[in-house]
Amino acid sequence: MRNILYILCLLLPLATLAQQKTEVSGRVLTSDGRPAEGITVRLMPHGQTSFTNTNGRYVFKDVTEGSHTLSVSAVGLQARNSTVEVAGNKTMLPDIHLSESSAALEEIVVIGNINKYTRKSSPYVAKMPLKNLENPQSYTVVTKELLQSQVNTNFDDALANVSGVDKLWGATGRPGDGVSYYTLRGFSTQASMVNGVVSISSTSPDPANLETIEVIKGPSGSLYGGAAIGFGGLINNVTKKPVDTLGGRINYIFGTFGQHRLTADVHGPLAGNNKLLGRVNAAYTHTGTWQDAGFNKSFFVAPSLLYRPNERLNLHLEAEIFQSKATNPLMVFLNRARQLYARTPDELQFDFNKSYTNSDVTFQTPATNLRGTATYRINSSWTSNTTLNYNRRKSDGYFQYVMFLQPGNDTLINRFAADQDYVAKTVNAQQNFVGDFRLGNMRNRILIGADYLFQQAETHNSPYVLVDQINTSYDDPDYYKFNAASIDAAIAASNGAETNNRSRSQVFGAYVSNVLDITPSLHAHLALRMDYFDNKGTRDFDRDTTTGTFSQTAFSPRVGLVYEAVKNKISLFANYQNGFRNVAPVVQPLPDVSGDFKPQQAEQWEAGIKTSLLNNRLDLTASYYDITVSNMTRPESIEHDGQTYNITVQDGTRLSRGVELDLTAAPVDGLNILLSYSHNYSKTTKAAPSVNNLRPTEAGPKNLFNAWLHYTLQRSAIKGLGLGIGVNHAGENIITNSVPTGIFTLPSYTLLNASISYTYKNYELAIKGNNLTDRTYFKGWSTVNPMMPRNILGSIAYRF
C-alpha cells in the first residue's frame, strides 16, 4: 500500500503538468447591446476575478480545461451564475447579456457609487459610449443625486453648479426663444438638446425627469451641427429611463413666497419576463413672488416605455407633456441710444420689490415632446441607434417688458406689451452606426451618422404697444392701473401692424467620428461633419409674399488627443474643435456689393487634465481654452461716385479665452464635495466702432465660483442625519457696454446656502436655506433682472 501511494505521489505532478492551460475571455453587454463596464466576473472554483473594461470585455489566464462556474455581479446587481466549458489554447465565451439596460445598470451602479456627483462615461457627449478619461472634450455632468441633496426645484439653479455657466435671462416664454439664456465660455446658449437630439421649448425644462444634465463645452459643430447650439457649447438633458426594478420616489417641497412642488417617479416591469418596462415622472409646481404681483405654475408628466423583444433589439418610447401659466419676470431694459445716467442698479432709483406687472397679465407655454429610439445590436462589433423626435411648443398670451427710453433721464420708464399667438414644430431624425473592433493590435471605435432637422414657426401677434409711462423715483399712482384690460385697450387703439407669418427651415447633416487607440493609453480622435442648411423663408400671410430664402453648406472638423498618463486615473488631453452658425443674406445699397455671406466659424484650441483618483473618489477636469470667431458681419461706410453708402461686410472677429475647473470628491464615506471655478476673458477684435475691442455683454461675469459640500452620518445613533453648505459667487457683470451708452455694471455677489436633512428607512426630510445672508443681487444681459431674496424650503420624500 505504501508503494502504491509512493507511485501516485510521483505521478501527480506529471498529471498536473499535463493539464492544458488556456486563456478565457468574453463580453458582458446590457440588454440594449451596450458594453457593461465595471462588472465583476468570477471563475469558480479557482476564485479568479476579472473586471469588464469599457468594451465590456473580461479575460482570465492560465485556466485549466473542464467545467467551471462563471459568476457575474456588480454593486446593487444580483449575481448570475452559469456553467462554461473550457478547452483548447484559447476559449472565447458567448456574450453575456444582462437583463438590465445601460440606463438601468447606470442607476444600479450609482446606488453603490461613492462619488454621487459625477458620471464616469456618457453615450451622448461623443455619440458613442466613451469614458470621460478617454474624451478630449471638456464636459460637466450635473447628477440627480446632486440636485436632490440641494433640494432643487428648477433648472436654472441646477446649472449654477457648472464652471463657466451663468444665467443671463430667465425664461420669458416669448416666441422663438422663450427658454432661459446662459453664458457658457463667453457665448450665449440655451438648453436645446435632449438625449443628444434637438428638442426646443418655450420655457425652462422641468428637472423632474432628468437623470443628468450634460454641459458639453466648446464649439461642437462636428457632431451637433449649428442650428441649435452656441459657440461656447451646448446643454444636453438626459432623461430618466425605465429600469427592471419596481420602485419610485414621491417628494413634496414647500417654502417661502408660496413655493409648492410635488413630484413623483414610479418605475418597474410591466410584464413578468421583464421585456416591457415602464416609468412615469410627474411634477406640479407653483411659485409665488417676493414682489407685489406675479406667479408661475406648471404641470409636467413624462411617461416612458422600454420594450425588449429579444437580446438584440430595444425599443424606447417616451413623451414629455408640459403646461405652464405665468406672469412675465421683471427685466428692466436700459436705454441703448444715449449715455446712461445710472451706471449701477443702486443709481437707478428703482424699487425692485415692484413687479411692474399685474397677476392677470399672463402667458402660457404648453409643450409636447415625443421621442422614439430603436437600438439594434447588429453583431458583436456594430450597433445601430435610430432616433425620431417630434416637438410642438406654443407661446400664448401677453408678453410685457419695461424700458428706459427718455432722452434726458433714467427715471421715466415705458411699459410695452403685445398679445402673442405662436406655435412652433420641430422634427428631428438621427441615425447612428457605432462600431467597436480592432485594427491589428489597436482598438478602433467609429461613429457613422446622419441627421435631419425640420423647424416651422407660425406667428399671429399683435403689435407691441406703449401701454403707459411710470416715474420710478416715487410711488406713481399710475403704476397700479396696468392690467390685461389696459393692454387690450392700447392694442385696440394702435395703428401698428399685426404679425401673421410662417417660417420654415431644414438641415441635412452627415458626420463621421473615429477614436483610435494607438496604444492602450493613447487615444486619437478625428471627426468631420457636412451640414446643409436650407431656409425656406418666411411667408407673410397678409402680403402673400415669401422672403428670406437662402441655403448654406458648412464643414466642421474636430481633432483630439488623449494620453492616459496613469491608466484609468490621469488623462492629459488636447483638442481642436469647430463650430458654425448660418448667416442670412442682406440687401446691399449697391448692386456690385454682394449681400451673400458664409457661415460664421468658431475655432477652439484647448488643453487640460482629467483625473479619477483615490479609488474613484476624486474626479477633476481642469483646462485652458482659446476660442476665436470669424466671418462676423459688421457695418462699414464706403465712398462710391462721391456718395457715402453704409454696407455690411463679413470680416468681423472676436475671441474668448479662459480657464475652468470642475471637481467632485467623496474623500470619506458620506461626504460629497463639488467645486467649480472659471475665469473668462472676452472681447470683440474687429467689429462696429460702437463695440470694437469691448467685452460682449453676453460674456457674463469674468469670474465664477461655486461650492457645495454635503455630509451624511454613516454610523451613530443619528445615522442618516445630513448637513449641506455651499456658496455661489459671481464677479461684476457688464450688461451694457458700448460707446454710445457707456458701461452699466451689475455688482459682484456671494450667496450662502445650507441644508439639514434626515433619512430614516424609506423616509427623507430636509430643510434648505437659499441666499441666507439675504443678499440683493441681479442677473442680466442688456437688462437688470432682480433675483429672489432669502428663502427657505422644506422637503418630505418617500422612497419605495
C-alpha positions in Angstrom: 0.0 0.0 0.0 2.8 2.3 0.9 4.5 1.6 -2.5 1.2 2.5 -4.3 0.9 5.8 -2.5 4.6 6.5 -3.4 3.9 5.9 -7.1 0.8 8.1 -7.0 2.8 10.9 -5.5 5.4 10.7 -8.2 2.7 10.7 -11.0 0.6 13.5 -9.6 2.9 16.4 -10.6 3.2 14.9 -14.1 -0.6 14.8 -14.4 -0.8 18.4 -13.3 1.8 19.5 -15.8 -0.1 17.6 -18.5 -3.3 19.6 -17.8 -3.9 22.2 -20.6 -3.7 25.8 -19.5 -5.9 28.2 -21.5 -7.0 31.8 -21.8 -10.7 32.5 -21.3 -12.3 35.8 -22.5 -15.7 37.1 -23.2 -18.0 40.2 -23.1 -20.8 41.4 -20.8 -23.4 43.5 -22.6 -26.5 45.3 -21.3 -29.9 44.4 -22.6 -29.7 47.2 -25.2 -26.4 45.9 -26.6 -24.0 48.3 -25.0 -20.8 47.3 -23.2 -21.3 46.9 -19.5 -18.2 48.4 -17.8 -17.1 47.7 -14.3 -18.9 44.3 -13.9 -17.2 41.7 -11.6 -16.7 38.3 -13.3 -15.5 35.4 -11.2 -14.4 31.9 -12.4 -15.1 29.2 -9.9 -13.8 27.1 -8.2 -10.4 28.7 -9.0 -11.6 32.0 -7.5 -10.1 34.1 -10.3 -11.6 37.6 -10.6 -11.7 40.0 -13.6 -13.5 43.3 -14.2 -15.0 44.3 -17.5 -13.4 47.2 -19.4 -15.1 49.9 -21.3 -15.7 47.4 -24.1 -17.4 45.0 -21.7 -14.5 42.5 -22.0 -13.0 40.3 -19.3 -10.0 38.0 -19.5 -8.8 35.0 -17.4 -5.4 33.5 -17.9 -4.0 30.1 -17.0 -7.3 28.4 -16.7 -7.4 24.6 -16.7 -9.7 22.7 -19.1 -13.0 21.4 -18.0 -16.2 22.7 -16.5 -16.3 25.9 -14.5 -18.9 28.2 -12.9 -18.9 31.8 -14.2 -20.4 34.4 -11.8 -21.3 37.9 -13.0 -22.1 40.6 -10.4 -22.0 44.3 -9.6 -22.9 46.6 -6.7 -26.7 46.5 -6.5 -26.9 43.7 -9.1 -27.8 40.2 -8.1 -25.1 37.7 -9.0 -25.8 35.4 -12.0 -24.1 32.0 -12.4 -23.7 29.8 -15.4 -21.6 26.7 -16.3 -19.0 27.1 -19.0 -16.7 24.5 -20.7 -13.0 25.5 -21.2 -10.9 23.7 -23.9 -8.0 24.5 -26.2 -5.4 27.2 -26.0 -8.0 30.0 -26.1 -11.7 29.9 -25.2 -14.0 32.8 -26.3 -17.2 32.5 -24.4 -20.5 33.7 -25.8 -21.6 37.2 -24.9 -23.4 37.6 -21.6 -26.5 39.7 -21.8 -27.7 41.3 -18.6 -31.5 41.9 -18.2 -30.7 45.5 -17.3 -30.4 48.2 -19.9 -27.5 50.6 -19.9 -29.6 53.2 -18.2 -30.8 50.8 -15.6 -27.3 49.5 -15.0 -26.0 53.0 -14.6 -28.7 53.7 -12.0 -27.9 50.4 -10.1 -24.2 51.2 -10.1 -24.8 54.8 -8.9 -26.5 53.4 -5.8 -23.2 51.9 -4.7 -21.1 54.7 -6.3 -19.1 56.6 -3.7 -18.9 59.8 -5.8 -22.5 60.6 -6.5 -21.9 64.0 -8.1 -20.4 62.7 -11.3 -20.7 60.0 -14.0 -17.7 58.2 -15.5 -18.9 57.9 -19.0 -21.6 59.0 -21.4 -23.1 57.6 -24.6 -24.3 61.1 -25.7 -21.3 63.5 -25.5 -19.4 61.8 -28.3 -22.5 60.0 -29.6 -20.8 56.7 -28.7 -20.1 55.1 -25.4 -16.9 56.7 -24.2 -15.3 57.2 -20.8 -14.6 60.8 -19.6 -10.9 59.9 -19.3 -10.9 58.9 -23.0 -12.7 62.0 -24.3 -10.6 65.0 -25.4 -13.6 67.4 -24.9 -14.4 69.0 -21.6 -17.9 68.4 -20.2 -19.5 68.6 -16.8 -22.3 66.4 -15.5 -25.0 67.5 -13.0 -26.5 64.4 -11.5 -29.9 63.9 -10.0 -28.3 62.9 -6.7 -26.7 66.4 -6.5 -30.0 68.1 -7.2 -31.7 66.0 -4.5 -29.1 67.0 -2.0 -29.6 70.6 -2.9 -33.4 70.4 -2.6 -33.5 71.7 -6.2 -36.8 73.0 -7.7 -35.8 74.4 -11.0 -33.4 74.0 -14.0 -31.7 77.4 -13.7 -30.4 76.6 -10.2 -29.1 73.2 -11.3 -26.7 74.9 -13.8 -25.2 77.0 -11.0 -23.1 74.0 -10.2 -21.1 74.1 -13.5 -18.0 76.1 -14.2 -18.2 78.8 -16.8 -22.0 78.9 -16.8 -24.2 81.8 -15.5 -27.8 82.7 -16.2 -28.3 85.8 -18.4 -32.1 85.7 -18.7 -34.7 83.6 -17.0 -37.4 82.0 -19.2 -39.6 84.6 -20.8 -42.0 82.5 -22.8 -41.7 84.8 -25.7 -42.0 83.5 -29.3 -38.9 81.8 -30.7 -36.5 82.0 -27.7 -38.6 81.8 -24.5 -36.3 79.4 -22.7 -33.6 80.7 -20.4 -30.4 82.1 -21.7 -27.0 81.2 -20.2 -23.5 82.3 -20.8 -21.0 79.5 -21.5 -17.4 80.2 -22.2 -18.3 83.8 -23.1 -21.2 83.0 -25.5 -24.9 82.8 -25.0 -26.6 79.4 -25.2 -29.9 77.7 -24.3 -30.9 74.2 -23.3 -31.9 72.8 -26.7 -30.9 69.1 -26.6 -32.5 66.1 -25.0 -30.7 62.7 -25.2 -28.5 64.0 -28.0 -31.2 65.4 -30.3 -32.7 68.8 -30.8 -35.7 69.5 -28.5 -36.6 73.1 -28.0 -39.1 74.6 -25.5 -40.6 78.0 -24.8 -39.7 77.8 -21.1 -37.1 76.1 -18.9 -37.1 72.3 -18.7 -38.6 70.7 -15.6 -35.8 68.7 -13.8 -38.2 66.0 -12.5 -37.4 63.8 -15.5 -33.7 64.4 -15.6 -31.1 61.7 -14.9 -28.3 64.1 -15.6 -27.6 67.4 -17.3 -24.6 67.3 -19.6 -22.9 70.7 -20.3 -20.7 69.9 -23.3 -18.1 72.7 -23.7 -16.7 74.4 -26.7 -17.8 74.6 -30.3 -19.3 71.2 -31.2 -20.4 71.5 -34.8 -18.8 68.3 -35.9 -21.3 66.2 -34.1 -24.2 68.5 -33.2 -24.3 71.0 -36.2 -25.0 74.7 -35.8 -28.8 75.1 -35.8 -29.5 74.9 -32.1 -26.2 75.3 -30.1 -23.8 78.2 -29.3 -20.1 78.6 -29.8 -19.5 78.2 -26.1 -21.0 74.7 -26.0 -24.4 73.1 -25.5 -26.6 71.8 -22.8 -27.9 68.2 -23.2 -30.6 66.9 -20.9 -30.5 63.1 -20.3 -33.9 61.8 -19.2 -34.6 59.0 -16.8 -35.1 55.6 -18.4 -37.2 52.6 -17.3 -35.5 50.1 -15.1 -36.1 46.4 -14.2 -36.8 47.0 -10.5 -40.2 48.2 -9.1 -39.8 51.3 -7.1 -40.1 55.1 -7.0 -40.0 58.3 -5.1 -42.6 60.9 -4.1 -41.4 64.3 -3.0 -43.2 67.4 -1.7 -41.3 70.7 -1.4 -42.8 73.8 0.1 -41.4 77.1 1.2 -41.5 80.9 1.3 -43.1 83.1 -1.4 -45.7 80.5 -2.0 -43.4 77.8 -3.3 -45.1 74.3 -3.7 -43.7 71.4 -5.7 -45.0 67.8 -5.8 -43.0 65.3 -7.8 -43.5 61.5 -8.4 -41.2 59.0 -10.0 -42.5 55.4 -10.4 -40.8 52.7 -12.4 -40.8 48.9 -12.9 -41.5 46.0 -15.1 -44.9 45.8 -16.9 -44.6 42.2 -17.9 -43.4 39.1 -15.9 -40.5 38.4 -18.3 -39.1 42.0 -18.0 -39.4 42.5 -21.7 -41.6 45.5 -21.1 -40.6 48.2 -18.7 -42.2 51.5 -17.7 -41.5 54.7 -15.9 -43.6 57.8 -15.2 -42.2 61.1 -13.8 -44.6 63.9 -13.0 -44.4 67.3 -11.3 -46.7 70.1 -10.2 -45.1 73.4 -9.3 -46.4 76.7 -8.0 -44.1 79.6 -7.3 -45.3 82.9 -5.9 -43.2 86.1 -5.7 -41.5 88.4 -3.2 -42.7 91.3 -5.3 -46.2 92.9 -5.4 -47.5 90.7 -8.2 -46.6 87.6 -10.2 -46.6 83.8 -10.1 -45.6 80.7 -12.1 -47.4 77.4 -12.1 -46.8 74.4 -14.2 -47.7 70.7 -14.6 -45.4 68.2 -16.2 -45.7 64.4 -16.9 -43.3 62.1 -18.7 -44.3 58.5 -19.4 -41.6 56.2 -20.8 -41.7 52.6 -22.1 -38.9 50.2 -22.9 -39.7 47.1 -24.9 -37.0 44.4 -25.4 -38.4 41.8 -27.8 -35.1 39.9 -28.0 -31.5 40.2 -27.0 -30.6 42.4 -30.0 -33.4 44.9 -30.2 -34.6 47.6 -27.7 -37.4 50.0 -28.4 -37.7 53.0 -26.2 -40.7 55.4 -26.4 -41.0 58.5 -24.2 -43.2 61.6 -24.0 -42.9 64.9 -22.2 -46.0 66.9 -21.7 -45.6 70.4 -20.2 -48.2 73.1 -19.4 -47.5 76.3 -17.6 -49.1 79.7 -16.9 -47.1 82.6 -15.5 -46.5 86.3 -15.4 -43.6 87.9 -17.1 -40.5 88.2 -14.8 -39.2 91.7 -14.3 -36.5 92.6 -16.8 -35.6 96.3 -16.9 -34.2 97.2 -20.3 -31.8 100.1 -20.4 -31.6 102.8 -23.0 -29.4 101.8 -25.9 -29.2 105.1 -27.8 -27.5 107.6 -25.4 -25.2 107.8 -22.5 -26.7 106.2 -19.4 -27.2 108.4 -16.3 -27.3 105.4 -14.0 -24.3 103.0 -14.0 -25.4 100.5 -11.4 -28.7 99.2 -10.1 -28.4 101.4 -7.0 -28.2 104.5 -9.1 -31.4 103.8 -10.9 -33.7 104.8 -8.0 -35.8 101.8 -8.9 -38.0 99.8 -6.4 -37.2 96.2 -7.3 -39.8 95.0 -4.9 -42.3 96.1 -7.5 -43.0 93.7 -10.4 -44.3 96.4 -12.9 -46.9 93.9 -14.0 -50.2 92.5 -12.8 -51.2 88.9 -12.0 -53.7 88.9 -14.8 -51.1 89.7 -17.4 -50.1 86.1 -18.1 -48.8 83.8 -20.8 -49.0 80.1 -21.4 -46.2 77.9 -22.8 -47.5 74.3 -23.4 -45.1 71.9 -25.0 -45.1 68.3 -26.1 -42.1 66.2 -26.9 -42.4 62.7 -28.4 -39.3 60.5 -28.9 -38.7 57.0 -30.1 -35.3 55.2 -30.1 -34.5 51.8 -31.6 -31.2 50.2 -30.6 -30.2 47.2 -32.6 -27.1 45.1 -32.0 -26.1 44.0 -35.5 -23.2 41.8 -34.3 -20.5 41.9 -31.6 -18.9 44.9 -33.3 -21.7 47.0 -34.6 -24.7 48.7 -33.1 -27.4 50.8 -34.8 -29.2 53.6 -33.0 -32.2 55.3 -34.6 -34.0 58.2 -33.0 -37.1 60.1 -34.1 -38.1 63.2 -32.2 -41.2 65.4 -32.5 -41.6 68.7 -30.6 -44.5 71.1 -30.5 -44.5 74.3 -28.4 -46.7 77.3 -28.0 -46.4 80.8 -26.6 -49.9 82.2 -26.0 -50.8 85.4 -24.0 -49.2 88.7 -23.1 -45.5 89.4 -23.4 -44.6 92.5 -21.4 -41.4 94.4 -20.7 -40.3 97.8 -19.3 -37.6 100.0 -20.8 -35.9 103.4 -20.1 -36.3 105.4 -23.4 -36.4 109.0 -22.3 -33.5 111.1 -23.8 -32.9 113.1 -20.6 -33.3 110.8 -17.6 -33.2 107.3 -16.2 -36.4 107.7 -14.1 -39.3 107.6 -16.6 -39.9 104.0 -17.8 -42.2 102.8 -20.5 -44.3 99.7 -20.2 -44.8 97.8 -23.5 -46.9 94.7 -24.2 -48.1 92.5 -27.0 -50.7 89.7 -27.3 -48.9 86.8 -28.8 -50.1 83.6 -30.5 -47.1 81.5 -31.6 -46.8 77.8 -32.5 -43.6 76.0 -33.4 -42.9 72.5 -34.5 -39.6 70.6 -34.7 -39.0 67.2 -36.3 -35.6 65.6 -35.8 -34.4 62.2 -37.2 -31.0 60.7 -36.4 -29.3 57.5 -37.5 -26.0 56.4 -35.9 -23.9 53.3 -36.6 -21.4 52.7 -33.9 -18.5 50.2 -34.5 -16.0 48.8 -32.0 -13.4 46.5 -33.4 -9.6 46.0 -33.7 -7.3 47.2 -36.4 -4.4 44.8 -35.8 -3.4 45.4 -32.2 -5.3 48.7 -32.0 -8.8 49.1 -30.8 -10.9 51.3 -33.1 -14.3 52.9 -32.4 -16.1 54.6 -35.1 -19.4 56.6 -35.5 -21.1 57.0 -38.8 -24.2 59.1 -38.7 -26.7 61.3 -40.4 -29.4 63.6 -39.1 -32.3 65.7 -40.4 -33.9 68.7 -38.6 -37.1 70.4 -39.7 -38.4 73.6 -38.0 -41.5 75.5 -38.5 -42.9 78.5 -36.7 -46.3 80.2 -37.2 -46.8 83.6 -35.6 -50.0 85.7 -35.1 -49.0 88.5 -32.8 -50.5 91.9 -32.1 -48.1 94.9 -32.5 -46.1 95.9 -29.4 -47.8 98.9 -27.9 -46.8 101.5 -25.3 -49.3 101.0 -22.5 -48.1 103.7 -20.1 -45.2 105.6 -18.7 -44.2 105.5 -15.0 -41.9 107.6 -12.9 -39.7 105.2 -10.9 -38.4 107.8 -8.5 -41.6 107.8 -6.4 -44.8 105.8 -5.9 -46.5 106.8 -9.1 -50.3 106.3 -8.8 -50.5 105.3 -12.5 -48.3 102.3 -11.6 -51.4 100.4 -10.3 -53.5 100.9 -13.4 -51.6 98.4 -15.5 -53.5 95.1 -16.2 -54.8 92.9 -19.1 -57.7 95.3 -19.8 -55.3 98.3 -20.2 -53.2 96.2 -22.6 -56.2 95.2 -24.7 -57.3 98.9 -24.9 -53.9 100.0 -26.0 -53.7 97.3 -28.7 -57.2 98.2 -29.9 -56.2 101.9 -30.2 -52.9 101.1 -32.0 -52.3 101.6 -35.7 -49.4 99.2 -35.6 -49.4 96.2 -37.9 -50.0 92.6 -36.7 -47.5 89.9 -37.4 -49.0 87.0 -39.4 -46.4 84.7 -40.9 -44.9 81.3 -41.1 -41.2 80.4 -41.3 -39.7 77.1 -42.3 -36.2 75.6 -42.5 -34.5 72.3 -42.7 -31.0 70.9 -42.1 -29.3 67.8 -43.5 -26.2 66.6 -41.8 -23.8 63.7 -42.2 -20.8 63.0 -39.9 -18.1 60.5 -39.1 -16.1 60.3 -35.9 -13.3 57.9 -35.1 -11.4 57.0 -31.9 -8.2 55.0 -32.5 -6.3 53.6 -29.5 -2.8 53.9 -30.9 -1.7 52.3 -27.6 -4.0 51.3 -24.7 -3.2 54.7 -23.2 -3.0 57.0 -26.3 -6.3 57.8 -28.0 -6.6 59.8 -31.2 -9.9 61.4 -32.2 -11.0 62.6 -35.6 -14.4 63.9 -36.7 -15.9 65.7 -39.6 -19.4 66.9 -40.4 -21.0 68.2 -43.6 -24.1 70.4 -42.9 -26.6 71.7 -45.4 -28.9 74.4 -44.2 -32.0 75.2 -46.3 -34.1 78.2 -45.2 -37.4 78.1 -46.9 -38.1 81.7 -45.9 -40.9 83.5 -44.1 -44.4 83.6 -45.6 -46.2 86.8 -44.9 -49.9 85.9 -44.9 -51.1 89.5 -45.1 -48.9 90.4 -48.1 -48.9 86.9 -49.7 -45.1 87.1 -50.1 -42.2 84.9 -49.1 -38.8 86.5 -48.1 -35.5 85.4 -46.6 -34.9 82.1 -48.6 -31.3 81.0 -48.7 -29.1 78.0 -48.3 -25.6 77.3 -47.0 -23.2 74.4 -46.7 -20.7 74.1 -43.9 -18.0 71.7 -42.9 -16.9 71.2 -39.3 -13.8 69.2 -38.3 -12.5 68.1 -35.0 -9.2 66.7 -33.8 -8.4 65.4 -30.3 -5.7 63.6 -28.5 -5.8 61.9 -25.1 -2.9 60.4 -23.2 -3.7 58.4 -20.1 -0.5 59.1 -18.1 -1.9 56.7 -15.5 -4.3 54.3 -17.0 -7.9 54.9 -15.8 -6.6 57.6 -13.4 -5.0 60.5 -15.1 -5.5 61.8 -18.6 -3.9 64.7 -20.5 -6.0 65.9 -23.3 -5.9 68.5 -26.1 -8.4 69.3 -28.9 -9.2 71.5 -31.8 -12.9 72.0 -32.2 -15.0 73.9 -34.7 -18.5 75.3 -34.7 -20.5 77.3 -37.2 -23.6 79.4 -37.5 -25.6 80.2 -40.6 -25.8 83.8 -41.7 -28.7 85.1 -43.7 -28.0 87.4 -46.8 -28.8 91.1 -46.7 -29.8 93.7 -49.2 -26.9 96.0 -50.0 -27.3 99.6 -51.3 -25.0 98.9 -54.3 -25.5 96.3 -56.9 -21.8 95.4 -57.1 -21.6 94.7 -53.4 -22.7 91.1 -52.6 -25.1 90.5 -49.8 -24.5 86.8 -49.6 -22.4 85.5 -46.7 -20.6 82.4 -45.5 -21.4 80.7 -42.2 -19.7 82.2 -39.1 -16.9 80.0 -37.9 -15.6 79.4 -34.3 -12.3 77.6 -33.7 -11.2 76.4 -30.3 -7.9 75.1 -29.0 -8.0 73.5 -25.6 -5.7 71.6 -23.4 -6.1 70.2 -19.9 -6.1 67.3 -17.4 -8.7 64.9 -16.2 -8.4 62.6 -13.2 -10.2 59.9 -11.4 -8.1 59.2 -8.2 -8.4 57.8 -4.7 -10.3 54.7 -5.9 -12.7 56.9 -8.0 -13.3 59.2 -5.0 -11.9 62.3 -6.7 -12.7 63.5 -10.2 -11.2 66.6 -11.7 -11.3 68.4 -15.0 -9.1 71.4 -15.5 -8.5 73.1 -18.8 -7.4 76.2 -20.7 -9.3 77.2 -23.9 -9.0 79.7 -26.6 -11.9 80.4 -29.0 -11.8 82.7 -32.0 -14.8 83.6 -34.1 -14.5 84.8 -37.7 -16.9 85.7 -40.5 -18.9 88.0 -38.3 -20.8 90.8 -40.0 -20.3 94.4 -39.2 -21.3 97.8 -40.8 -18.8 99.8 -42.9 -19.1 103.0 -44.9 -17.7 103.3 -48.4 -17.4 106.1 -51.0 -18.9 105.5 -54.4 -19.2 108.2 -57.1 -18.9 110.9 -54.5 -21.6 109.4 -52.2 -21.3 107.6 -48.9 -23.0 104.2 -48.6 -23.4 102.0 -45.5 -22.8 98.4 -46.4 -22.4 95.2 -44.4 -19.1 93.3 -44.6 -18.1 89.9 -43.2 -14.7 90.3 -41.7 -15.6 90.7 -38.1 -13.8 88.7 -35.3 -13.9 88.2 -31.6 -12.2 86.0 -29.1 -12.9 84.3 -25.8 -10.3 82.5 -23.7 -10.2 81.3 -20.1 -9.6 78.6 -17.6 -12.1 76.2 -15.9 -12.0 73.7 -13.1 -14.6 71.2 -12.0 -14.0 68.9 -9.1 -16.2 66.3 -7.4 -15.0 64.2 -4.5 -16.1 61.8 -1.8 -12.9 61.7 0.4 -14.7 59.7 3.2 -18.0 57.8 3.2 -21.0 60.1 3.4 -19.1 63.2 2.3 -19.7 64.6 -1.2 -18.0 67.7 -2.5 -18.4 69.8 -5.6 -16.2 72.8 -6.5 -16.1 74.8 -9.7 -14.2 77.8 -10.9 -13.9 79.7 -14.1 -12.2 82.8 -15.4 -13.1 84.2 -18.9 -11.6 87.0 -21.0 -13.7 88.0 -24.0 -13.6 90.9 -26.4 -14.5 91.9 -30.0 -11.4 92.2 -32.1 -13.0 93.6 -35.2 -16.5 95.0 -35.1 -18.6 98.1 -35.4 -16.9 101.1 -33.9 -19.5 101.3 -31.1 -18.4 98.0 -29.6 -15.0 97.3 -31.1 -12.4 96.0 -28.6 -15.0 95.8 -25.8 -16.3 92.9 -23.8 -19.5 91.5 -25.2 -22.4 91.7 -22.8 -23.3 88.0 -23.5 -20.0 87.0 -21.9 -21.3 87.4 -18.4 -19.1 87.8 -15.3 -15.3 87.2 -15.7 -15.1 85.1 -12.6 -17.5 82.4 -11.2 -17.0 80.1 -8.2 -19.4 77.5 -6.8 -19.1 75.0 -4.0 -21.4 72.5 -2.4 -20.5 70.1 0.5 -22.9 67.6 1.9 -22.1 65.1 4.7 -24.4 62.3 5.9 -23.6 60.5 9.1 -22.9 56.8 8.4 -22.8 55.5 11.9 -24.1 56.6 15.3 -27.5 56.9 16.9 -28.4 59.6 14.4 -27.3 57.8 11.3 -28.9 59.4 8.3 -28.5 63.0 9.5 -27.1 65.2 6.7 -25.7 68.6 6.6 -25.0 70.7 3.5 -23.4 74.0 2.9 -22.5 75.9 -0.3 -21.7 79.2 -2.0 -22.3 80.7 -5.4 -20.1 83.7 -6.3 -20.2 85.8 -9.4 -17.9 88.7 -10.2 -19.0 92.0 -11.7 -21.1 91.7 -14.8 -21.1 94.4 -17.5 -24.5 94.2 -19.1 -24.3 97.3 -21.3 -21.0 98.1 -22.9 -20.9 100.4 -26.0 -19.5 103.8 -26.9 -23.0 105.4 -27.2 -24.2 104.2 -23.8 -21.1 103.7 -21.7 -20.9 100.9 -19.1 -23.6 99.6 -16.8 -22.3 97.1 -14.2 -24.1 94.6 -12.0 -22.2 94.3 -8.7 -20.5 91.0 -7.7 -22.2 88.8 -5.1 -21.7 85.8 -3.0 -24.7 83.6 -1.9 -24.6 81.3 1.1 -26.8 78.2 1.0 -27.2 75.5 3.6 -29.4 72.4 4.3 -30.1 69.9 7.0 -31.7 66.5 6.2 -32.5 63.2 7.8 -33.1 59.9 6.2 -34.8 57.0 8.1 -35.6 53.8 6.2 -37.7 55.0 3.2 -38.4 58.5 4.5 -36.4 61.7 3.8 -36.8 65.1 5.5 -34.9 68.2 4.6 -34.8 71.9 5.2 -32.8 74.2 2.7 -32.0 77.8 3.0 -31.0 79.8 -0.1 -29.3 83.2 0.0 -29.2 83.0 3.8 -27.5 86.4 4.1 -30.4 88.0 2.1 -28.0 89.5 -0.5 -29.6 91.7 -3.1 -28.2 90.6 -6.4 -29.0 90.8 -10.1 -28.6 88.9 -13.4 -28.9 90.4 -16.9 -28.0 90.9 -20.5 -28.7 94.5 -21.5 -31.3 94.2 -18.8 -31.4 94.4 -15.0 -33.1 91.3 -13.6 -33.6 91.2 -9.8 -33.2 87.8 -8.2 -35.0 86.1 -5.3 -34.1 87.2 -1.7 -33.6 84.8 1.2 -36.0 81.8 1.0 -36.5 78.6 3.0 -37.6 75.3 1.6 -38.9 72.2 3.3 -38.9 68.8 1.7 -40.7 65.5 2.6 -40.0 62.4 0.4 -40.9 58.7 0.5 -38.9 56.2 -1.5 -40.3 52.7 -2.3 
